[in-house]
Amino acid sequence: MLGQYTSFPENPHRLAYFAASISVKRLQQALMETFHKLNEETFRLEDVAPPSIPRCKLVFEFGVAEGNDFSYVDAEEKDRVLKALSRRLFQVLDFLCAIRYYKIEEAKLAPLRFDYYLLRFAFDNDSVQLRVFHERGPVHVSPEDLSEFIVDRINASFPKKVLKHSEGS
């Protein structure tokens, strides 16, 4: 089923709740747009989290779930999900997030071990629950830092903050 990973773990490493000031449809569209943009950028580690490695760059690879598989969120996949979204809202959207790290050494990039995360966004009328599960890797970006970075990027795509922390229900 598009958008849902059938084997999502029960016990997340991070659970956060957000009040949403936009519709679920608009929020789901923003998620797909944000992940597509993040897949095309390179960041310094300190842009995302407190740096545990000096002179480190990172690259995100977000994939949207479909059953037990994930499809990289490129322009084609983003459009496919947005088309499905025009027909129905998702109750849940699951993503794989691979974070590739590169240490900058004498104008060369030396690859380091990746972090792999599973993300689940569960939607209600005016709220969102985000579950973050660290699958494997060195945890150079913590589940908390990753969730805050994503929410900040979504909020930055609107004129005013659309996701605000709230108490869990």
Backbone as CSV, one residue per row, in Angstrom:
resi,resn,N_x,N_y,N_z,CA_x,CA_y,CA_z,C_x,C_y,C_z
1,MET,0.838,-1.177,0.000,0.000,0.000,0.000,0.887,1.247,0.000
2,LEU,0.637,2.137,-0.942,1.440,3.345,-1.078,1.397,4.165,0.204
3,GLY,2.587,4.559,0.672,2.697,5.419,1.843,2.868,4.696,3.156
4,GLN,2.662,3.386,3.165,2.742,2.665,4.434,3.741,1.519,4.352
5,TYR,4.608,1.446,5.360,5.599,0.381,5.489,5.016,-0.675,6.418
6,THR,4.845,-1.886,5.909,4.143,-2.914,6.673,4.915,-3.396,7.906
7,SER,6.208,-3.185,7.951,7.011,-3.675,9.077,7.533,-2.551,9.971
8,PHE,6.793,-1.454,10.075,7.272,-0.340,10.894,7.384,-0.795,12.346
9,PRO,8.511,-0.512,13.015,8.721,-0.972,14.400,7.720,-0.356,15.386
10,GLU,7.417,-1.113,16.418,6.455,-0.685,17.440,6.991,0.401,18.371
11,ASN,8.259,0.319,18.736,8.818,1.217,19.750,9.784,2.225,19.127
12,PRO,9.303,3.441,18.849,10.173,4.438,18.210,11.209,4.989,19.189
13,HIS,12.284,5.532,18.628,13.305,6.198,19.434,12.934,7.649,19.710
14,ARG,11.996,8.159,18.942,11.506,9.530,19.127,10.026,9.542,18.773
15,LEU,9.236,10.139,19.652,7.809,10.309,19.421,7.489,11.766,19.695
16,ALA,6.962,12.459,18.693,6.670,13.884,18.843,5.288,14.169,18.282
17,TYR,4.631,15.129,18.896,3.291,15.540,18.474,3.327,17.002,18.075
18,PHE,2.582,17.310,17.013,2.542,18.674,16.503,1.114,19.072,16.193
19,ALA,0.775,20.295,16.536,-0.484,20.889,16.101,-0.237,21.459,14.714
20,ALA,-1.182,21.232,13.807,-1.038,21.701,12.429,-2.080,22.772,12.146
21,SER,-1.633,23.878,11.553,-2.543,24.975,11.236,-2.946,24.976,9.760
22,ILE,-2.606,23.902,9.046,-3.017,23.746,7.652,-3.726,22.405,7.509
23,SER,-4.382,22.196,6.387,-5.108,20.945,6.162,-4.144,19.768,6.058
24,VAL,-4.659,18.577,6.313,-3.853,17.362,6.186,-3.337,17.232,4.746
25,LYS,-4.187,17.528,3.787,-3.772,17.426,2.385,-2.596,18.356,2.100
26,ARG,-2.694,19.597,2.539,-1.615,20.568,2.294,-0.335,20.144,3.018
27,LEU,-0.477,19.589,4.212,0.687,19.121,4.968,1.349,17.938,4.263
28,GLN,0.560,17.018,3.749,1.124,15.874,3.033,1.819,16.320,1.745
29,GLN,1.245,17.296,1.064,1.898,17.850,-0.120,3.240,18.486,0.266
30,ALA,3.238,19.232,1.374,4.459,19.895,1.838,5.535,18.876,2.220
31,LEU,5.136,17.773,2.821,6.092,16.712,3.169,6.790,16.191,1.920
32,MET,6.008,15.881,0.899,6.598,15.345,-0.328,7.514,16.375,-0.987
33,GLU,7.075,17.623,-1.041,7.912,18.685,-1.620,9.205,18.843,-0.821
34,THR,9.095,18.852,0.509,10.264,19.029,1.374,11.261,17.894,1.197
35,PHE,10.792,16.642,1.201,11.706,15.514,1.061,12.350,15.481,-0.323
36,HIS,11.604,15.874,-1.337,12.190,15.949,-2.676,13.319,16.989,-2.701
37,LYS,13.074,18.159,-2.103,14.107,19.206,-2.060,15.314,18.766,-1.240
38,LEU,15.075,18.142,-0.088,16.188,17.694,0.755,17.053,16.661,0.031
39,ASN,16.428,15.838,-0.801,17.185,14.838,-1.565,18.133,15.473,-2.578
40,GLU,17.915,16.725,-2.897,18.733,17.390,-3.904,19.804,18.301,-3.318
41,GLU,19.886,18.399,-2.004,20.818,19.318,-1.364,21.915,18.571,-0.608
42,THR,22.998,19.298,-0.344,24.077,18.825,0.515,24.169,19.790,1.687
43,PHE,24.418,19.258,2.880,24.453,20.070,4.093,25.754,19.848,4.840
44,ARG,26.108,20.821,5.657,27.160,20.613,6.646,26.495,19.942,7.848
45,LEU,27.194,19.092,8.531,26.621,18.397,9.686,26.063,19.392,10.697
46,GLU,26.757,20.501,10.908,26.299,21.478,11.902,25.018,22.203,11.477
47,ASP,24.615,22.092,10.213,23.331,22.651,9.778,22.157,21.813,10.277
48,VAL,22.437,20.557,10.623,21.384,19.608,10.979,21.430,19.227,12.458
49,ALA,22.636,19.102,13.005,22.808,18.623,14.383,24.124,19.154,14.944
50,PRO,24.277,19.093,16.270,25.590,19.448,16.825,26.652,18.529,16.208
51,PRO,27.704,19.107,15.671,28.674,18.286,14.930,29.474,17.350,15.834
52,SER,29.415,16.069,15.502,30.220,15.068,16.198,31.487,14.762,15.412
53,ILE,31.534,15.244,14.173,32.690,15.064,13.294,33.025,16.430,12.710
54,PRO,34.249,16.895,12.868,34.598,18.171,12.241,34.657,18.029,10.719
55,ARG,34.335,19.120,10.025,34.414,19.159,8.564,33.688,17.981,7.917
56,CYS,32.412,17.897,8.192,31.612,16.786,7.685,30.425,17.318,6.881
57,LYS,30.207,16.725,5.730,29.036,17.041,4.904,28.088,15.848,4.979
58,LEU,26.806,16.130,4.735,25.857,15.029,4.704,24.858,15.215,3.580
59,VAL,24.335,14.087,3.141,23.348,14.040,2.067,22.196,13.170,2.559
60,PHE,20.972,13.664,2.353,19.788,12.884,2.692,19.331,12.081,1.485
61,GLU,18.791,10.903,1.769,18.103,10.112,0.763,16.794,9.649,1.382
62,PHE,15.698,10.342,1.039,14.380,9.987,1.534,13.682,9.109,0.510
63,GLY,13.040,8.071,1.016,12.229,7.200,0.177,10.868,7.032,0.809
64,VAL,9.825,6.989,-0.005,8.464,6.807,0.490,8.132,5.314,0.445
65,ALA,7.380,4.869,1.450,7.071,3.443,1.591,5.974,3.001,0.634
66,GLU,6.076,1.721,0.287,5.002,1.038,-0.422,5.131,-0.440,-0.076
67,GLY,4.352,-0.865,0.922,4.449,-2.243,1.414,5.750,-2.434,2.176
68,ASN,6.608,-3.318,1.660,7.906,-3.562,2.296,9.058,-2.886,1.563
69,ASP,8.745,-2.028,0.598,9.763,-1.355,-0.197,9.682,0.161,0.003
70,PHE,10.744,0.822,-0.423,10.789,2.282,-0.403,11.259,2.764,-1.764
71,SER,10.631,3.838,-2.247,11.022,4.436,-3.521,11.605,5.811,-3.261
72,TYR,12.786,6.041,-3.801,13.490,7.314,-3.650,12.583,8.456,-4.111
73,VAL,12.516,9.515,-3.315,11.637,10.646,-3.633,12.342,11.582,-4.617
74,ASP,12.273,11.197,-5.892,12.730,12.078,-6.969,11.486,12.784,-7.507
75,ALA,11.625,13.544,-8.570,10.489,14.308,-9.108,9.351,13.382,-9.545
76,GLU,9.698,12.278,-10.170,8.675,11.345,-10.649,7.900,10.713,-9.490
77,GLU,8.613,10.275,-8.460,7.954,9.643,-7.307,7.119,10.659,-6.531
78,LYS,7.646,11.865,-6.388,6.886,12.936,-5.728,5.573,13.171,-6.459
79,ASP,5.637,13.268,-7.773,4.429,13.496,-8.566,3.446,12.334,-8.452
80,ARG,3.957,11.115,-8.391,3.095,9.932,-8.249,2.328,9.970,-6.928
81,VAL,3.018,10.323,-5.851,2.363,10.401,-4.541,1.381,11.569,-4.513
82,LEU,1.761,12.706,-5.086,0.848,13.853,-5.116,-0.407,13.542,-5.929
83,LYS,-0.250,12.765,-6.985,-1.420,12.362,-7.776,-2.333,11.464,-6.942
84,ALA,-1.753,10.516,-6.221,-2.548,9.650,-5.335,-3.218,10.486,-4.253
85,LEU,-2.529,11.498,-3.772,-3.066,12.376,-2.734,-4.256,13.184,-3.247
86,SER,-4.293,13.457,-4.532,-5.429,14.196,-5.087,-6.705,13.351,-5.055
87,ARG,-6.545,12.023,-4.951,-7.701,11.123,-4.886,-8.112,10.790,-3.457
88,ARG,-7.125,10.739,-2.540,-7.441,10.401,-1.147,-6.308,10.854,-0.233
89,LEU,-6.659,11.154,1.010,-5.657,11.509,2.010,-5.052,10.244,2.594
90,PHE,-3.820,10.336,3.019,-3.162,9.223,3.701,-3.385,9.365,5.204
91,GLN,-3.711,8.278,5.872,-3.791,8.320,7.333,-2.386,8.300,7.919
92,VAL,-1.506,7.610,7.213,-0.114,7.447,7.630,0.768,7.605,6.401
93,LEU,1.911,8.264,6.570,2.939,8.289,5.536,4.253,7.860,6.183
94,ASP,4.844,6.798,5.638,6.106,6.269,6.157,7.223,6.548,5.160
95,PHE,8.403,6.821,5.713,9.563,7.129,4.886,10.794,6.442,5.447
96,LEU,11.722,6.124,4.560,13.071,5.724,4.933,13.932,6.956,4.744
97,CYS,14.795,7.226,5.695,15.741,8.335,5.581,17.143,7.776,5.782
98,ALA,17.910,7.760,4.705,19.325,7.396,4.804,20.101,8.709,4.842
99,ILE,21.024,8.808,5.776,21.871,9.995,5.862,23.299,9.543,5.578
100,ARG,23.833,10.036,4.464,25.206,9.707,4.063,26.134,10.808,4.561
101,TYR,27.223,10.407,5.197,28.193,11.350,5.751,29.503,11.284,4.966
102,TYR,30.110,12.459,4.814,31.399,12.552,4.126,32.306,13.481,4.903
103,LYS,33.469,12.985,5.277,34.473,13.806,5.940,35.275,14.505,4.852
104,ILE,35.462,15.813,5.021,36.228,16.588,4.052,37.701,16.496,4.429
105,GLU,38.483,15.879,3.543,39.918,15.695,3.786,40.687,16.170,2.561
106,GLU,41.410,17.288,2.713,42.250,17.817,1.641,41.509,17.891,0.308
107,ALA,40.386,18.572,0.306,39.567,18.808,-0.891,38.929,17.536,-1.455
108,LYS,38.992,16.445,-0.708,38.329,15.205,-1.115,37.280,14.855,-0.070
109,LEU,36.289,14.104,-0.490,35.260,13.636,0.433,35.482,12.155,0.711
110,ALA,35.703,11.827,1.985,35.869,10.435,2.389,34.549,9.947,2.975
111,PRO,33.924,8.925,2.363,32.635,8.456,2.877,32.774,7.790,4.244
112,LEU,31.766,8.025,5.086,31.678,7.410,6.405,30.437,6.526,6.440
113,ARG,30.240,5.823,7.545,29.055,4.974,7.682,27.774,5.812,7.657
114,PHE,26.720,5.261,7.081,25.422,5.932,6.969,24.600,5.713,8.231
115,ASP,23.619,6.587,8.442,22.542,6.366,9.408,21.282,6.043,8.617
116,TYR,20.497,5.110,9.131,19.226,4.752,8.506,18.110,4.948,9.523
117,TYR,17.112,5.726,9.131,15.960,5.999,9.981,14.675,5.623,9.270
118,LEU,13.688,5.227,10.051,12.323,5.072,9.566,11.500,6.176,10.210
119,LEU,10.676,6.829,9.404,9.835,7.925,9.881,8.385,7.586,9.593
120,ARG,7.527,7.799,10.569,6.084,7.615,10.367,5.362,8.881,10.783
121,PHE,4.624,9.442,9.848,3.761,10.582,10.109,2.334,10.060,10.145
122,ALA,1.667,10.193,11.298,0.265,9.792,11.445,-0.559,11.071,11.570
123,PHE,-1.579,11.193,10.743,-2.324,12.444,10.619,-3.700,12.357,11.264
124,ASP,-4.077,13.433,11.929,-5.425,13.628,12.435,-5.873,14.972,11.856
125,ASN,-7.070,15.393,12.122,-7.592,16.629,11.521,-6.664,17.825,11.671
126,ASP,-6.208,18.079,12.876,-5.378,19.264,13.110,-4.110,18.945,13.895
127,SER,-3.669,17.687,13.793,-2.444,17.300,14.492,-1.713,16.203,13.726
128,VAL,-0.448,16.064,14.067,0.421,15.067,13.437,1.259,14.417,14.529
129,GLN,1.373,13.113,14.444,2.288,12.379,15.310,3.454,11.938,14.439
130,LEU,4.673,12.166,14.920,5.874,11.744,14.201,6.609,10.714,15.044
131,ARG,6.802,9.545,14.455,7.585,8.479,15.088,8.884,8.334,14.303
132,VAL,9.988,8.330,15.015,11.302,8.184,14.390,11.969,6.960,14.995
133,PHE,12.403,6.053,14.129,13.083,4.844,14.567,14.448,4.791,13.901
134,HIS,15.503,4.696,14.708,16.862,4.568,14.174,17.116,3.099,13.872
135,GLU,17.256,2.791,12.605,17.431,1.413,12.149,18.863,0.925,12.408
136,ARG,19.842,1.710,11.936,21.255,1.361,12.176,22.141,2.524,11.746
137,GLY,23.376,2.472,12.223,24.339,3.504,11.869,24.924,4.162,13.111
138,PRO,25.844,5.113,12.916,26.600,5.712,14.022,25.854,6.798,14.803
139,VAL,24.682,7.214,14.392,23.865,8.248,15.050,24.610,9.585,15.148
140,HIS,25.157,10.040,14.035,25.746,11.378,14.003,24.652,12.446,14.058
141,VAL,23.448,12.087,13.597,22.266,12.934,13.741,21.292,12.140,14.610
142,SER,20.911,12.707,15.745,20.014,12.000,16.665,18.585,12.002,16.127
143,PRO,17.746,11.095,16.601,16.332,11.124,16.201,15.672,12.473,16.506
144,GLU,16.039,13.093,17.622,15.480,14.398,17.981,15.925,15.476,16.994
145,ASP,17.218,15.487,16.680,17.734,16.479,15.733,17.117,16.296,14.347
146,LEU,16.955,15.052,13.931,16.358,14.789,12.623,14.915,15.281,12.581
147,SER,14.129,14.962,13.597,12.723,15.386,13.587,12.611,16.905,13.639
148,GLU,13.442,17.568,14.428,13.401,19.033,14.499,13.823,19.660,13.168
149,PHE,14.832,19.091,12.530,15.287,19.604,11.242,14.175,19.503,10.199
150,ILE,13.512,18.363,10.134,12.428,18.167,9.163,11.293,19.154,9.420
151,VAL,10.881,19.283,10.665,9.783,20.201,11.002,10.182,21.640,10.677
152,ASP,11.417,22.017,10.975,11.886,23.367,10.637,11.842,23.600,9.131
153,ARG,12.235,22.604,8.351,12.214,22.750,6.889,10.788,22.855,6.360
154,ILE,9.878,22.090,6.912,8.469,22.197,6.500,7.950,23.586,6.849
155,ASN,8.210,24.028,8.074,7.753,25.363,8.489,8.351,26.459,7.621
156,ALA,9.586,26.284,7.188,10.251,27.305,6.365,9.620,27.436,4.979
157,SER,8.860,26.440,4.561,8.237,26.505,3.239,6.908,27.273,3.248
158,PHE,6.540,27.800,4.411,5.313,28.590,4.549,5.642,29.957,5.131
159,PRO,4.781,30.946,4.903,5.034,32.284,5.449,5.026,32.329,6.985
160,LYS,4.226,31.450,7.610,4.235,31.368,9.076,4.304,29.907,9.497
161,LYS,4.693,29.693,10.738,4.872,28.352,11.276,3.562,27.559,11.183
162,VAL,3.605,26.384,10.550,2.398,25.571,10.395,2.394,24.340,11.300
163,LEU,3.553,23.961,11.830,3.656,22.853,12.774,4.254,23.363,14.073
164,LYS,3.512,23.157,15.166,3.981,23.568,16.488,3.901,22.394,17.431
165,HIS,4.908,22.263,18.287,4.914,21.170,19.261,3.650,21.214,20.103
166,SER,3.112,20.025,20.393,1.954,19.934,21.276,2.124,18.699,22.155
167,GLU,1.284,18.590,23.157,1.314,17.419,24.043,0.708,16.226,23.315
168,GLY,1.212,15.035,23.604,0.681,13.825,22.983,-0.730,13.541,23.440
169,SER,-1.465,12.868,22.573,-2.839,12.525,22.948,-2.969,11.051,23.205
